[in-house]
């Protein structure tokens, strides 16, 4: 009778292990789907830049102001993130210009800093509003029009 119990217990254990192994790929598949859904909800990062100000006053490439960042699509909207850096710290402002187009026309906005500035979730543009273009340029100087680099596509 002892052998019968041992054989029955071994059979039950083997069956439980087999059922567990069969369920593992299904659980992994569900976890993979959940991870993909989570990433989609967060949005994929689409990097752009860096965009630089124009050379001025004997500055080299390493001394210019620049902006770099990424955009994501989240909840049907396009959000822009990035950083503006003033590398030479010459007590002149660094400016970043944003220009975008939608069904309401072309819009421009700029920001300035002496050192650095971080942008989180700028925009919130929708394709349903005709959003189809987003450009960036960087300037550095006493006013927002000094030593501007060219407009670069970010979208």
C-alpha positions in Angstrom: 0.0 0.0 0.0 2.9 2.3 0.6 4.1 1.8 -3.0 0.6 2.7 -4.3 0.5 6.0 -2.3 4.0 6.9 -3.5 3.0 6.1 -7.1 -0.2 8.1 -6.8 1.7 11.1 -5.2 4.3 11.0 -8.0 1.6 10.9 -10.7 -0.2 13.9 -9.1 3.1 15.8 -8.8 4.0 15.1 -12.4 0.6 16.2 -13.6 0.8 19.4 -11.6 4.2 20.2 -13.0 3.0 19.5 -16.6 0.0 21.8 -16.1 2.3 24.5 -14.7 4.7 24.3 -17.7 1.8 24.4 -20.1 0.4 27.6 -18.4 3.8 29.4 -18.3 3.9 30.3 -22.1 0.3 31.5 -21.9 1.2 33.7 -18.9 4.3 35.0 -20.6 2.2 35.8 -23.7 -0.3 37.8 -21.5 2.6 39.6 -19.8 4.1 40.5 -23.2 0.7 41.9 -24.4 0.4 43.9 -21.2 3.9 45.3 -21.6 3.2 46.2 -25.2 -0.1 47.9 -24.3 1.7 49.8 -21.5 4.4 51.0 -23.9 1.8 52.1 -26.4 0.0 54.0 -23.7 3.3 55.8 -22.8 4.1 56.4 -26.5 7.3 55.6 -28.4 10.0 58.2 -28.3 11.0 59.7 -31.6 14.3 61.6 -31.1 15.3 64.8 -32.9 18.1 67.3 -32.8 20.4 68.7 -31.7 19.7 72.1 -33.3 22.4 74.8 -32.8 22.6 78.5 -32.8 24.7 80.1 -35.5 28.4 80.7 -34.9 29.0 84.2 -33.5 31.9 86.2 -32.1 34.6 83.6 -32.7 32.7 80.8 -31.0 33.5 77.3 -32.0 31.0 74.4 -32.4 31.3 73.4 -28.7 30.3 76.9 -27.5 27.0 77.2 -29.2 23.6 76.9 -27.7 21.6 73.8 -28.7 18.3 72.1 -28.2 17.5 68.4 -28.5 14.5 66.3 -27.6 11.9 63.8 -28.6 8.2 63.5 -29.3 5.7 60.9 -28.4 2.1 60.2 -29.5 -0.1 59.6 -26.4 -3.8 59.6 -26.2 -4.2 60.8 -29.8 -2.0 63.8 -29.1 1.6 64.7 -30.0 3.8 65.8 -27.1 7.3 67.3 -27.3 10.0 67.0 -24.7 13.5 68.4 -24.7 16.3 70.5 -23.3 17.8 73.9 -24.2 21.4 74.3 -23.3 23.6 77.5 -23.2 27.1 76.1 -23.4 29.2 79.3 -23.3 27.5 80.9 -20.3 28.4 84.4 -21.7 25.5 86.1 -20.0 23.6 86.2 -23.3 20.3 84.4 -23.5 19.8 81.2 -25.4 16.4 81.0 -27.2 14.5 78.1 -28.6 11.7 78.8 -31.1 8.9 76.4 -31.8 6.8 76.7 -35.0 3.9 74.5 -35.9 1.0 74.4 -38.4 -2.5 73.2 -38.0 -6.0 74.1 -39.4 -5.9 77.4 -37.5 -2.7 78.5 -39.2 1.0 78.8 -38.3 1.9 79.5 -34.7 5.3 80.5 -33.2 6.4 80.4 -29.6 9.9 81.0 -28.0 11.5 80.5 -24.7 14.8 81.7 -23.3 17.4 80.8 -20.6 20.8 81.7 -19.3 21.9 78.2 -18.6 19.5 75.4 -19.4 15.8 74.7 -19.6 13.8 71.4 -19.7 10.5 71.1 -21.6 8.1 68.4 -20.6 4.9 67.7 -22.6 5.0 70.8 -24.7 2.2 70.8 -27.3 -0.6 68.3 -27.1 -1.3 68.7 -30.8 -3.9 66.6 -32.6 -3.9 65.3 -36.2 -7.7 65.9 -36.2 -6.9 69.7 -35.8 -4.8 69.5 -39.0 -1.4 69.3 -37.1 1.1 68.4 -39.7 4.4 70.3 -39.1 6.6 71.2 -36.1 9.9 73.0 -36.5 12.6 74.2 -34.1 15.4 76.7 -34.2 17.9 78.0 -31.7 19.3 81.5 -31.2 21.7 83.1 -28.9 22.4 86.8 -28.1 21.1 90.0 -26.6 17.7 89.5 -28.3 15.7 86.6 -29.6 16.7 87.2 -33.3 20.6 87.2 -32.8 22.7 84.3 -34.1 19.8 82.1 -35.1 20.4 78.7 -36.6 18.1 77.5 -39.4 14.7 75.9 -38.8 14.9 72.1 -38.4 12.1 69.6 -38.7 11.2 67.8 -35.5 8.2 66.0 -36.8 
